[in-house]
């Protein structure tokens, strides 16, 4: 079983920055892909950014150039550095890990990010 613990959400003014962290623990090795999703009120959950076990990254068009995903493989931790935040970035952000050891996708509990105008 894999557990994900997120931290770093909060309230910030437009133009500000936040850094989210997600630590994976339990029965998991570095053979996994990690990602951040978000869900705003009344909207579907969407992929924000992903990073593979090899370090390849991909981003939603809406966050390219503003957000950076990274990982510490030794710590099984993924980060999301969010700069130049906009009110439309307001959402609950979820960490996701796809573990190749058991071919399952795991989710964190979510952390609220609120950007005021």
C-alpha distances in whole Angstrom, upper triangle without the diagonal:
4,7,10,13,17,20,24,25,28,32,34,37,38,38,36,33,29,26,23,20,16,14,10,9,6,6,8,12,14,15,14,16,16,18,20,21,23,25,28,30,31,29,27,24,25,23,25,24,21,21,20,19,23,24,25,25,27,28,29,33,33,31,33,35,33,30,28,24,23,20,20,18,18,17,14,16,18,21,24,27,29,33,36,34,36,36,34,31,30,27,24,22,18,16,14,12,12,10,13,11,9,12,10,11,9,12,13,15,18,21,25,27,31,34,37,40
4,7,10,13,17,20,22,25,29,31,34,34,35,32,29,25,22,19,16,12,10,7,6,5,6,6,10,12,13,11,13,13,15,16,18,20,22,26,27,29,27,25,21,22,21,22,21,18,18,17,16,20,21,22,22,24,25,26,30,30,28,29,31,30,26,24,21,20,17,17,15,16,14,11,13,14,18,20,24,26,29,32,31,32,32,31,28,27,24,21,18,15,12,11,9,10,9,12,11,10,12,10,9,7,9,10,13,15,18,22,24,28,30,34,37
4,7,10,13,17,18,22,25,27,31,32,32,30,26,23,20,16,14,10,8,6,5,6,9,9,12,14,15,13,15,13,15,15,17,19,20,23,25,27,26,23,20,21,20,21,20,18,18,18,18,22,21,23,23,24,24,25,29,29,27,28,30,28,24,23,20,19,16,16,16,16,13,11,12,13,16,18,22,24,27,30,28,30,30,29,26,25,22,18,16,13,11,10,10,12,12,15,14,14,15,12,11,8,8,7,10,12,15,19,21,25,28,31,34
4,7,10,14,15,18,22,24,27,28,28,26,23,19,16,13,10,6,6,5,7,9,11,11,13,14,15,13,13,11,12,12,14,15,18,21,23,25,23,21,18,19,17,17,17,16,16,17,17,20,19,21,20,21,21,22,26,25,23,25,26,24,21,20,16,16,14,14,14,15,12,10,9,10,12,15,18,20,23,26,24,26,26,25,22,21,18,15,13,10,7,8,8,11,12,16,16,16,16,13,11,8,7,5,8,10,12,15,18,21,24,28,31
4,7,11,12,15,19,21,25,26,26,24,20,17,14,11,8,5,5,7,8,11,14,14,16,16,18,16,16,13,13,13,14,15,17,20,22,25,24,22,19,19,18,18,18,17,17,19,19,22,21,23,21,22,22,23,26,25,23,25,26,24,20,19,16,16,14,15,16,16,13,11,9,10,12,14,17,18,22,25,23,25,25,24,21,20,17,14,12,10,8,10,11,15,16,19,20,19,20,17,15,11,9,6,7,9,10,13,16,19,22,25,29
4,7,8,12,16,18,21,22,23,20,17,13,11,7,6,4,7,9,12,15,18,16,18,18,20,17,16,13,12,10,12,13,15,17,20,22,21,20,17,17,16,15,15,16,16,19,19,22,20,22,20,20,19,20,24,22,20,22,23,20,17,16,14,14,13,14,16,17,14,12,10,9,9,11,13,15,18,21,19,21,21,21,17,16,14,11,9,8,7,10,12,16,17,21,22,22,22,19,16,13,10,6,7,7,7,10,12,16,18,22,25
4,6,9,13,15,18,20,20,17,14,10,9,6,5,6,9,12,14,18,21,20,21,20,22,20,19,15,14,12,14,14,16,18,20,23,22,22,19,19,18,16,17,17,18,21,21,24,22,23,21,22,20,21,24,22,20,22,22,19,16,16,15,15,14,15,18,18,15,14,11,11,10,11,12,13,17,19,17,20,20,20,17,16,14,12,10,10,10,13,15,19,21,24,25,25,25,22,19,16,14,10,10,9,7,9,11,14,16,19,23
4,7,10,11,15,17,17,14,11,7,6,4,6,9,12,15,18,21,24,23,24,23,25,22,20,17,15,13,15,14,16,17,20,23,22,22,19,19,18,16,16,18,19,22,23,25,22,23,21,21,20,20,23,21,18,20,20,17,14,14,14,15,15,16,19,20,17,17,13,12,10,9,10,11,13,16,14,17,17,18,15,14,13,12,10,12,12,15,18,21,23,27,28,28,28,25,22,19,16,13,13,11,7,9,9,12,14,17,20
4,7,9,13,14,15,13,10,7,7,6,9,11,14,17,20,23,26,25,26,25,26,24,22,18,16,13,13,12,14,14,16,20,19,19,17,17,17,15,16,18,20,23,24,27,24,24,22,21,19,19,21,19,17,19,20,16,14,15,15,17,18,19,22,23,20,19,16,14,12,10,11,10,13,15,12,14,14,15,12,10,10,9,8,11,12,16,19,22,24,28,29,29,28,26,22,19,16,13,12,9,5,5,5,8,10,13,17
4,7,10,13,14,11,10,8,10,10,12,15,18,21,23,27,29,28,30,29,30,27,25,22,19,16,16,14,15,15,16,20,20,21,19,19,20,17,19,21,23,27,28,30,27,28,25,24,22,21,23,20,18,21,21,17,16,18,18,20,21,23,25,27,23,23,19,18,15,13,13,12,14,15,12,14,13,15,12,10,10,10,11,14,15,19,22,26,28,32,33,33,32,29,26,23,19,16,15,12,8,6,5,6,8,11,14
4,7,10,12,10,10,9,12,12,16,18,21,24,27,30,33,32,33,32,33,30,28,24,22,18,18,15,16,15,16,20,20,22,20,20,21,19,21,23,26,29,31,33,29,30,26,26,23,22,23,20,18,21,21,17,17,19,20,22,24,26,28,30,27,26,23,21,18,16,15,13,13,14,11,12,11,13,11,9,11,12,13,16,18,22,25,29,31,35,36,36,35,32,28,26,22,20,18,15,11,8,6,5,6,7,11
4,7,8,6,7,8,11,13,16,19,23,26,29,32,35,33,34,32,34,31,29,25,22,19,19,17,17,16,18,21,21,23,21,21,21,18,20,23,25,29,31,32,29,29,26,25,22,21,22,18,17,19,19,15,15,18,19,21,23,25,29,30,27,27,23,21,18,15,13,11,11,10,8,9,9,12,11,10,12,14,14,18,20,23,26,30,32,36,38,38,36,34,30,28,24,22,21,17,14,11,8,6,5,6,9
4,6,6,8,10,14,16,20,23,26,29,32,36,38,36,37,35,37,34,31,27,24,21,21,18,19,17,19,22,22,24,23,22,23,20,22,25,27,31,33,34,31,30,27,26,23,22,22,18,17,19,19,15,16,19,21,24,26,28,31,33,31,30,26,24,20,18,15,12,11,9,8,8,8,12,11,11,14,16,17,21,23,26,29,32,35,38,40,41,39,36,33,31,27,25,24,20,17,14,11,8,5,5,6
4,5,9,11,15,17,20,23,27,30,33,37,39,37,37,35,36,33,30,27,24,20,20,18,18,16,19,21,21,23,22,21,21,18,20,24,26,30,32,33,29,29,25,24,20,19,19,15,14,17,16,13,14,17,20,23,26,28,31,33,31,30,27,24,20,17,15,11,10,7,5,5,6,10,9,10,14,17,17,21,23,26,29,32,35,38,40,40,38,36,32,31,28,25,25,21,18,15,12,9,6,6,5
4,7,10,14,16,20,23,27,30,33,36,39,36,36,34,35,32,29,26,23,20,21,19,20,19,21,24,23,25,23,22,21,18,19,23,25,29,31,31,28,27,24,22,19,19,18,15,13,15,13,10,12,15,18,21,24,27,30,32,30,29,26,23,19,16,13,10,7,4,5,6,9,12,11,13,16,18,18,22,23,26,29,32,34,37,40,40,38,36,33,31,28,26,26,22,19,17,13,12,9,9,9
4,7,11,14,17,20,24,27,30,34,36,34,34,32,33,31,28,24,22,19,20,18,20,19,21,24,23,25,23,22,21,18,19,22,24,27,29,30,26,26,23,22,19,19,19,16,14,16,14,11,12,14,17,19,22,24,28,29,27,27,23,21,17,14,11,8,6,5,6,8,11,13,11,12,15,17,17,20,21,24,27,30,33,36,38,38,37,35,31,29,26,24,24,20,17,15,12,11,8,10,11
4,7,10,14,17,20,23,27,30,33,30,30,28,30,27,25,21,19,16,17,16,19,18,21,24,23,24,22,20,19,16,16,19,20,24,26,27,23,23,20,20,17,18,18,16,13,15,13,9,9,11,14,16,18,20,24,26,23,23,19,17,13,10,7,5,4,6,6,10,12,14,11,12,15,16,15,17,18,21,24,27,29,32,34,35,34,32,28,26,24,21,21,18,15,14,11,11,10,12,14
4,7,10,13,17,20,23,27,29,27,27,25,27,25,22,19,16,14,15,14,17,17,20,23,22,22,20,19,18,14,15,17,19,22,24,25,22,22,19,19,17,18,19,16,13,15,15,11,10,11,12,14,16,18,21,23,20,20,16,14,10,8,6,5,7,9,8,12,13,14,11,12,13,13,12,14,15,18,21,24,26,30,31,32,31,29,25,23,20,18,18,15,12,11,9,10,10,13,15
4,7,10,13,17,20,23,26,24,24,22,24,21,19,16,14,12,14,14,17,18,21,24,23,23,20,19,17,14,13,15,16,19,21,22,19,20,17,18,16,17,19,17,14,16,15,12,9,9,10,11,12,14,18,19,17,16,13,10,7,6,4,6,9,12,11,14,16,17,13,14,14,14,11,13,13,16,18,21,23,26,28,29,28,26,23,21,18,16,17,14,11,12,10,13,13,17,19
4,7,10,13,17,20,23,21,21,19,21,19,17,13,12,9,12,12,15,17,20,23,21,20,17,16,15,12,12,13,14,18,19,21,18,19,16,17,15,17,19,18,14,16,17,14,11,10,9,10,11,13,16,18,15,14,10,8,5,5,6,8,11,14,13,16,17,17,13,14,13,11,9,10,9,13,15,18,20,24,25,26,25,23,19,17,15,12,13,11,9,10,9,13,14,18,20
4,7,10,13,17,19,17,18,16,19,16,15,11,11,10,13,14,17,19,22,25,23,22,19,18,16,14,13,13,14,16,17,19,17,18,16,17,17,19,21,20,17,19,19,17,13,12,10,10,9,10,13,14,11,11,7,6,5,7,9,11,15,18,17,20,21,21,17,17,16,14,11,10,8,12,13,16,18,21,22,23,23,21,18,15,13,11,12,11,10,13,13,16,18,21,24
4,7,10,13,16,14,15,14,16,14,13,9,10,9,12,14,17,19,22,25,23,21,18,17,15,14,13,13,13,15,15,18,16,18,16,18,17,19,22,22,19,20,21,19,15,14,11,11,9,10,12,13,10,8,5,5,6,9,12,14,18,21,19,22,23,22,18,18,16,14,11,9,6,9,10,13,15,18,19,20,19,17,14,12,10,8,10,10,10,13,14,18,20,24,27
4,7,10,13,11,12,12,15,13,13,10,12,12,15,17,20,23,25,28,26,24,21,20,18,18,16,15,14,15,15,18,17,19,18,20,20,22,25,25,22,23,24,22,19,17,14,12,10,9,10,11,7,6,4,7,9,12,15,18,21,24,23,26,26,26,22,22,20,17,14,12,9,10,10,13,14,17,17,18,19,17,15,12,11,9,12,12,13,17,18,22,24,27,30
4,7,9,8,9,10,12,10,11,10,12,13,16,18,21,24,26,28,27,24,21,21,19,19,17,15,14,15,14,17,17,19,19,20,21,23,27,27,24,25,26,25,21,19,15,14,11,11,10,11,8,5,6,8,12,15,18,20,24,27,26,28,29,28,24,24,22,19,16,13,10,10,8,11,10,14,14,15,15,14,12,9,10,9,12,14,15,19,20,24,27,30,33
4,7,7,9,11,13,12,14,13,16,17,19,22,24,27,29,31,30,27,24,24,22,22,21,19,18,17,16,19,19,22,22,24,25,27,30,30,28,29,30,28,25,23,19,17,14,13,12,11,9,7,9,12,15,18,21,24,27,31,29,32,32,31,28,27,25,21,19,16,13,13,11,13,12,15,14,14,16,14,14,11,12,11,14,16,18,21,23,27,30,33,36
4,6,9,12,13,13,16,15,18,19,21,24,26,29,31,33,31,29,25,26,24,25,23,21,20,19,17,21,22,24,24,26,27,29,33,33,31,32,33,32,28,26,22,21,17,16,14,14,12,10,13,15,19,22,25,27,31,34,33,35,35,34,31,30,27,24,22,18,15,15,12,14,11,14,12,13,15,13,14,12,13,13,16,18,20,24,26,30,33,36,39
4,7,10,11,12,15,15,18,20,23,25,27,31,33,34,33,30,26,27,25,26,24,21,20,18,16,20,21,23,24,26,28,30,33,34,32,32,34,33,29,27,23,21,18,17,14,14,13,11,14,17,20,23,27,29,33,36,35,37,37,36,32,32,29,26,23,20,17,15,12,13,10,11,9,10,13,12,13,12,14,15,18,21,23,27,29,33,35,39,42
4,7,8,8,11,12,16,18,20,23,26,29,32,33,31,28,25,25,22,23,21,18,16,15,12,16,17,20,21,23,25,27,30,31,29,29,31,30,26,24,20,18,15,14,11,11,11,8,11,14,17,20,24,27,30,33,32,34,35,34,30,31,28,25,22,18,15,13,10,10,7,9,7,9,11,11,12,11,14,15,18,20,22,26,27,31,33,37,40
4,5,7,11,12,16,19,22,25,28,31,34,35,33,30,26,26,23,23,21,18,15,13,10,13,15,18,19,22,24,27,30,31,29,29,30,29,26,23,19,17,13,12,9,9,10,8,11,14,17,20,24,27,30,33,33,35,36,35,31,32,29,27,23,20,17,15,11,11,8,9,8,11,12,13,14,14,16,17,21,22,24,28,29,33,34,38,41
4,6,9,10,14,17,20,23,27,30,33,34,32,29,25,24,21,21,18,15,12,10,7,10,11,14,16,19,21,24,27,29,26,26,27,27,23,20,16,14,10,9,6,7,9,6,10,11,15,18,21,24,27,31,30,33,34,33,29,30,28,26,22,19,16,14,11,11,8,9,9,13,13,14,14,14,16,17,21,22,23,27,27,31,33,37,39
4,7,10,14,17,20,23,26,30,33,34,31,28,25,23,20,21,18,14,12,9,6,9,11,13,15,18,21,23,27,28,26,26,27,27,24,21,17,15,12,12,9,11,12,10,12,13,17,19,23,25,29,32,31,34,35,33,30,31,29,26,23,20,16,14,10,9,6,6,7,10,10,12,12,14,16,18,22,23,25,28,29,32,34,38,40
4,6,10,14,16,20,23,26,29,30,27,24,21,20,17,17,15,11,9,7,5,9,11,12,13,15,18,20,24,25,23,23,25,25,21,18,15,13,11,12,9,12,12,9,11,11,15,17,20,23,26,29,28,30,31,30,26,27,25,23,19,16,13,10,7,5,4,6,8,10,9,10,10,11,13,15,19,19,21,25,25,29,31,34,37
4,7,11,13,17,20,23,26,27,24,21,18,16,13,14,11,7,6,4,5,9,9,9,10,12,14,16,20,21,19,19,21,21,18,15,12,11,10,12,10,14,14,10,11,10,13,14,18,20,23,26,25,27,28,26,23,24,22,20,17,14,11,8,6,5,7,8,11,13,11,11,9,11,12,14,18,18,20,22,23,26,28,32,34
4,7,10,14,17,20,24,25,22,19,16,14,11,11,9,6,5,6,8,11,10,10,10,11,12,15,18,19,17,17,19,19,15,13,9,9,8,11,10,14,13,9,9,7,9,11,14,16,20,23,22,24,25,23,20,21,19,17,13,11,7,6,5,6,9,11,14,15,13,12,10,10,10,11,15,14,16,19,19,23,24,28,30
4,7,10,14,17,20,22,19,16,12,11,8,8,6,4,6,8,11,13,12,11,9,9,10,11,15,16,14,15,17,16,12,11,8,10,10,13,13,17,15,12,11,8,9,9,13,14,17,20,19,20,22,19,16,18,15,14,10,8,6,5,6,9,12,14,17,17,15,14,11,10,10,11,14,12,14,16,16,20,21,25,27
4,7,10,13,17,19,16,14,10,9,6,5,5,6,9,12,14,17,14,14,11,11,10,10,14,14,12,14,16,14,11,11,8,11,12,15,16,19,17,14,12,9,9,8,11,12,15,17,16,17,18,16,13,14,12,10,7,6,5,6,9,12,15,18,20,20,18,16,12,12,10,10,12,10,11,13,13,16,17,21,23
4,7,10,14,15,12,10,7,5,4,5,7,9,12,15,17,20,18,17,14,12,10,10,13,13,12,14,17,15,12,13,12,14,15,19,20,22,20,18,15,12,12,11,13,13,16,18,16,16,17,14,11,12,9,8,6,5,6,7,11,13,16,19,22,21,19,17,13,12,10,10,12,9,11,12,12,15,17,20,22
4,7,10,12,9,8,5,6,7,7,10,12,15,18,21,23,21,20,17,15,12,11,14,12,12,15,17,15,13,15,14,17,18,21,23,25,23,20,18,15,14,12,14,13,16,17,14,14,14,11,9,9,6,5,4,6,9,10,14,16,20,23,25,24,22,20,16,15,12,11,12,9,9,9,9,12,14,17,19
4,7,8,6,6,4,6,9,10,13,16,19,22,24,27,25,23,20,18,15,13,16,14,14,18,20,18,16,18,18,21,22,25,26,29,26,24,21,18,18,15,17,16,18,19,16,15,14,11,10,9,5,5,7,8,12,13,17,19,22,25,27,26,24,21,17,16,13,13,12,9,10,10,10,12,14,17,19
4,6,5,7,7,9,12,12,16,18,22,25,28,30,27,26,23,20,17,15,16,14,15,18,21,18,17,20,20,23,25,27,29,32,29,27,24,21,20,17,19,16,18,18,15,13,11,9,8,7,4,6,9,11,15,17,20,23,26,29,31,30,28,25,21,20,17,16,15,12,12,10,10,10,12,14,16
4,6,8,10,12,15,16,19,22,26,28,31,33,31,30,26,24,21,18,20,17,18,22,24,22,21,24,23,26,28,31,32,35,32,30,27,24,23,21,22,20,22,21,17,16,13,11,11,9,7,9,12,14,18,19,23,25,28,31,34,32,30,27,23,22,19,18,16,13,14,11,12,12,14,15,17
4,7,10,12,16,17,21,23,27,29,32,34,32,31,28,25,22,19,20,18,20,23,26,24,23,26,25,29,30,33,34,37,34,32,29,27,26,23,25,22,24,24,20,18,15,13,14,12,10,12,14,16,20,21,24,26,29,32,34,32,30,27,24,23,20,20,18,16,17,15,16,15,17,18,20
4,7,9,12,14,17,20,24,26,29,31,29,27,24,21,18,15,17,15,17,20,23,21,20,23,23,26,27,31,32,34,32,29,27,24,23,21,23,20,22,22,19,17,15,12,12,12,10,11,13,14,17,18,22,23,27,29,32,30,27,25,21,21,18,19,18,15,16,15,15,15,17,19,20
4,6,10,12,16,17,21,23,26,28,27,25,22,19,17,14,16,15,17,20,23,21,20,22,21,24,25,29,29,32,30,27,25,22,22,20,22,20,23,23,20,19,17,14,14,13,11,11,12,13,15,15,19,20,23,26,28,27,24,21,18,18,16,17,16,14,16,15,16,17,19,21,23
4,7,9,12,14,18,20,23,25,23,22,19,16,14,12,15,14,15,18,21,19,17,19,18,21,22,25,26,28,26,23,21,19,19,17,19,18,21,21,18,18,17,14,13,12,9,9,9,9,12,12,15,17,20,23,25,24,21,18,15,15,12,13,14,12,13,13,14,16,18,21,23
4,6,9,11,15,18,21,23,21,19,16,13,11,9,11,11,12,14,18,17,15,16,15,18,20,23,24,27,26,22,21,17,17,15,17,16,19,19,17,16,16,13,12,13,10,11,10,10,12,12,15,16,20,22,25,24,21,19,15,16,13,15,16,13,15,15,15,17,18,21,22
4,6,8,11,14,17,19,17,15,12,9,8,7,10,10,10,12,16,15,12,13,12,15,17,20,21,24,23,20,18,15,14,12,15,14,17,19,17,17,18,15,12,14,12,12,10,9,10,10,12,14,17,19,22,22,19,17,14,14,13,14,16,14,15,16,15,18,19,22,23
4,7,11,14,17,18,16,14,11,8,6,5,9,8,7,9,12,11,9,10,9,13,15,19,20,23,22,19,17,13,12,9,12,11,13,15,13,14,15,13,10,12,11,11,9,10,10,11,14,15,19,21,24,24,21,20,16,16,14,15,16,13,14,14,13,16,16,20,21
4,7,10,14,15,12,11,7,6,4,6,10,10,8,9,12,11,8,8,6,10,12,16,17,20,19,16,14,11,10,8,11,11,14,16,15,17,18,16,13,15,14,14,11,11,10,10,12,14,17,19,22,22,20,19,15,16,14,15,17,15,15,17,15,18,19,22,24
4,7,10,11,9,8,5,5,7,9,13,14,12,12,14,14,11,10,7,9,10,14,14,18,17,14,13,10,10,10,13,14,17,19,19,20,22,20,17,19,17,16,13,12,10,9,10,11,14,15,18,19,17,16,13,14,14,15,18,16,17,19,18,21,22,26,27
4,7,8,6,5,4,7,9,12,15,17,15,14,16,16,13,10,7,7,8,11,11,15,15,12,11,9,10,10,13,15,18,21,21,23,25,23,20,22,20,19,16,14,12,10,10,11,13,14,17,19,17,16,14,15,15,16,19,18,19,21,21,24,25,28,30
4,5,5,5,7,9,12,15,18,20,18,17,19,20,16,14,10,10,9,12,10,14,15,12,12,11,13,14,17,19,22,25,25,27,28,26,23,25,24,22,19,17,14,12,10,9,11,11,14,16,14,15,13,15,16,18,21,21,22,24,24,27,28,32,34
4,6,8,10,13,16,19,22,24,21,20,22,22,19,16,13,11,9,10,8,11,13,10,11,11,14,16,18,21,24,27,27,29,31,29,26,28,26,24,21,18,15,13,10,10,10,10,12,15,14,15,14,15,17,18,22,22,23,26,26,30,31,34,36
4,6,9,12,16,19,22,24,22,20,21,22,19,16,13,11,10,11,10,13,15,13,14,13,15,17,19,22,24,27,28,30,32,31,27,30,28,27,23,21,18,16,14,13,13,13,16,18,17,18,18,19,20,22,25,25,26,29,28,31,32,36,37
4,6,10,13,17,19,21,18,17,17,18,16,12,10,8,8,10,9,13,14,13,13,11,13,14,16,18,21,24,24,27,29,28,24,27,26,25,21,19,16,15,14,14,15,15,18,20,19,20,18,19,20,21,24,23,24,26,25,28,29,32,34
4,7,11,14,16,19,16,15,16,17,15,12,10,10,11,13,13,17,18,16,15,13,14,14,16,18,20,23,23,26,28,26,23,26,25,24,21,19,17,16,15,14,16,16,19,21,19,20,18,20,20,21,25,24,24,26,25,28,28,32,33
4,7,11,13,15,13,11,13,14,11,9,7,8,10,14,14,18,18,16,15,12,12,12,13,15,17,20,20,22,24,22,20,22,21,21,18,17,15,14,14,14,17,17,21,22,20,20,18,19,19,20,23,21,22,23,22,25,25,28,29
4,7,9,12,10,9,11,13,11,10,9,11,13,17,17,21,21,19,17,14,14,12,14,15,17,18,19,20,22,20,17,20,19,20,16,16,15,14,15,15,18,19,22,23,21,20,18,19,19,20,22,20,21,22,21,23,23,27,27
4,6,8,7,6,9,10,8,8,9,12,15,18,19,23,23,20,18,14,13,11,12,12,14,15,15,16,19,16,14,17,16,17,14,15,14,14,16,17,20,22,25,26,23,22,19,20,19,19,21,19,19,20,18,20,20,23,24
4,5,6,6,10,11,9,11,11,15,18,21,23,26,25,23,21,17,16,13,14,13,14,15,14,15,16,13,12,15,15,16,14,15,15,15,17,18,22,24,27,27,24,23,20,20,19,20,21,19,19,19,17,19,18,21,22
4,6,5,9,10,10,12,14,17,20,24,26,29,28,26,24,20,18,15,16,14,15,14,14,14,16,13,13,16,16,18,17,18,19,19,21,22,25,27,30,31,28,27,23,24,23,23,25,22,22,21,19,20,19,21,21
4,6,9,9,9,12,14,18,21,25,26,30,29,26,24,20,18,14,14,12,12,12,11,10,12,10,9,13,14,16,15,17,18,19,22,23,27,29,32,32,29,28,24,24,22,22,23,20,19,18,16,16,15,18,18
4,6,5,6,9,11,14,18,21,23,27,25,23,21,17,15,11,11,9,9,10,9,10,13,11,9,12,13,15,13,15,16,18,20,22,25,27,30,31,28,27,23,23,21,21,22,19,18,17,14,15,14,17,17
4,5,6,8,11,14,17,21,23,26,26,24,21,17,15,12,12,10,10,11,12,13,16,14,12,16,17,19,16,18,18,19,21,22,25,27,30,31,29,28,24,25,23,23,25,22,21,20,18,19,18,20,20
4,6,8,11,14,18,21,23,26,26,25,22,18,16,13,11,10,9,9,11,13,16,16,14,17,19,21,18,20,20,21,23,25,28,29,32,34,31,30,27,27,25,25,26,23,22,22,19,20,18,20,20
4,7,10,13,17,20,23,26,25,23,20,17,14,10,8,6,5,6,8,10,14,13,11,14,16,18,16,18,18,20,22,24,27,29,32,33,31,30,26,26,24,23,24,21,19,18,15,16,14,17,17
4,7,10,14,17,19,22,21,20,17,13,10,7,5,4,6,8,9,11,14,14,11,14,15,16,13,15,15,17,19,21,24,26,29,30,28,26,23,22,20,19,21,18,16,16,14,15,14,18,19
4,7,10,13,16,19,18,17,14,11,8,6,5,7,8,12,12,15,18,17,14,17,17,17,14,15,14,16,17,19,22,24,26,28,26,25,22,21,20,19,21,18,17,18,16,18,18,21,22
4,7,11,13,16,15,13,11,7,6,5,6,9,12,15,15,18,20,19,15,18,17,17,13,13,11,13,13,16,18,20,23,24,22,21,18,18,17,16,19,17,16,18,16,19,19,23,24
4,7,9,12,12,11,9,6,5,7,8,11,14,18,18,21,23,22,19,21,20,19,16,15,12,13,13,16,17,19,21,23,22,21,19,18,17,17,20,18,18,20,19,22,22,26,27
4,6,9,8,7,6,4,6,9,11,14,17,21,21,24,26,25,21,23,22,20,17,15,12,13,12,14,15,17,18,21,20,19,17,16,16,16,19,18,18,21,20,23,24,28,30
4,6,5,6,5,6,8,12,14,17,20,24,24,27,29,28,25,26,25,23,19,18,14,15,13,16,15,17,18,21,21,20,19,18,18,17,20,20,20,23,22,26,27,30,33
4,5,5,7,8,11,14,17,20,23,27,27,30,32,31,27,28,27,24,21,19,15,15,12,14,13,14,15,18,18,18,17,17,18,18,21,21,22,25,25,28,30,33,36
4,6,8,11,13,17,19,23,25,29,29,32,34,33,30,30,29,27,23,21,17,17,15,16,15,16,16,19,20,20,20,19,20,19,22,23,23,26,27,30,32,35,38
4,5,9,11,15,17,21,24,27,27,30,32,31,27,28,26,24,20,18,15,15,14,16,15,17,17,19,20,19,18,17,17,16,19,20,20,23,24,27,29,33,35
4,7,10,14,17,20,23,27,26,29,30,29,25,26,24,22,18,16,12,12,10,12,11,14,14,16,17,16,15,13,14,13,17,17,18,22,22,26,28,32,34
4,7,10,13,16,20,23,22,25,27,26,22,23,21,19,15,13,10,11,10,13,13,16,17,19,19,17,15,13,13,12,15,15,15,19,19,23,24,28,31
4,7,10,13,16,20,19,22,24,23,19,20,18,16,13,11,8,9,9,12,14,16,18,19,19,17,15,13,13,12,15,14,14,17,17,20,22,25,28
4,6,10,13,16,16,19,21,20,16,18,17,15,12,12,9,11,12,15,17,20,22,23,22,21,18,16,15,13,15,14,13,15,14,18,19,22,25
4,6,10,13,12,15,17,17,13,14,14,13,10,11,10,12,14,17,19,22,24,25,24,22,19,17,15,14,16,13,12,13,12,15,16,19,21
4,7,10,10,14,16,16,13,15,15,15,12,14,13,16,18,21,23,25,28,29,27,26,23,21,19,17,19,16,14,15,12,15,14,18,20
4,7,7,10,13,13,9,12,13,14,12,14,14,17,19,22,25,28,30,31,29,27,24,22,20,18,19,16,14,13,10,12,11,15,16
4,5,9,12,13,11,13,15,17,15,18,18,21,23,26,28,31,34,34,33,31,27,26,24,22,23,19,17,16,12,13,11,14,15
4,7,10,11,10,12,15,18,17,20,21,23,26,29,31,34,37,37,35,33,30,29,26,24,25,21,19,17,13,13,10,12,12
4,7,8,6,9,12,14,14,17,19,21,24,27,30,33,35,36,34,32,28,27,24,22,22,18,16,14,10,9,7,9,10
4,5,5,8,11,14,14,18,20,23,26,29,32,35,37,37,35,33,29,28,25,23,23,19,17,14,11,9,6,8,8
4,5,6,9,13,14,18,20,23,27,29,33,36,38,38,36,33,29,28,25,23,22,18,16,13,10,7,5,6,6
4,5,8,12,13,16,19,21,25,27,31,33,36,35,33,31,27,26,23,22,21,17,16,13,10,9,8,9,10
4,6,9,10,13,16,18,21,24,27,30,33,32,30,28,24,23,20,19,18,14,13,10,8,7,7,10,11
4,7,9,13,16,18,22,25,28,31,33,33,31,28,24,23,19,18,16,13,11,8,5,5,5,8,11
4,6,9,13,15,19,22,25,28,30,30,28,25,21,19,16,14,13,10,8,6,6,7,9,12,14
4,7,10,13,17,19,23,26,28,27,25,22,18,16,13,11,9,6,5,4,6,8,11,15,17
4,7,10,13,17,20,23,25,24,23,20,16,14,11,9,9,5,5,6,7,10,13,16,19
4,6,10,13,16,19,21,20,19,16,12,10,7,6,7,4,7,9,10,14,16,20,23
4,7,10,13,16,18,18,17,14,10,8,6,5,8,7,9,12,13,17,19,23,25
4,7,10,13,15,15,13,10,7,6,5,6,10,10,12,15,17,20,22,26,28
4,6,10,11,11,10,8,6,5,7,9,12,13,16,19,20,24,26,29,32
4,6,9,9,7,6,4,6,9,12,15,16,19,22,23,27,29,32,35
4,5,6,6,6,6,8,11,14,17,19,21,25,26,30,32,35,38
4,6,5,7,9,11,15,17,21,22,25,28,29,33,35,39,41
4,6,8,11,12,16,18,22,24,26,30,31,35,37,41,43
4,5,9,11,14,17,20,23,26,29,31,34,37,40,43
4,7,10,14,17,20,22,25,28,29,33,35,39,41
4,6,10,13,16,18,22,25,26,30,32,36,38
4,7,10,13,15,18,21,23,26,29,32,35
4,7,10,12,15,18,21,24,27,30,33
4,7,8,12,15,17,20,23,27,30
4,6,9,12,15,18,21,24,28
4,7,10,13,16,20,23,26
4,7,10,13,16,19,23
4,7,10,13,16,20
4,6,10,13,16
4,7,10,13
4,6,10
4,7
4
